[in-house]
Amino acid sequence: MNDAAEAWARRAREDLAVARHASQVGWHATACFHAQQSAEKWLKA
């Protein structure tokens, strides 16, 4: 993976971690938003 792709993948992993945490504490709208952002960033990667 090149540097740009790795940067997008790193951001995608961060968004997924936020989504998982938000889901665990009941912040479902926030979880959905960050899950969607993660998916978009994986596509860019």
Summary of the structure (lengths in Angstrom):
residues: 45
radius of gyration: 11.0
end to end distance: 8.6
largest distance: 36.1
contacts: 119
relative contact order: 0.22
helix: 87%
strand: 0%
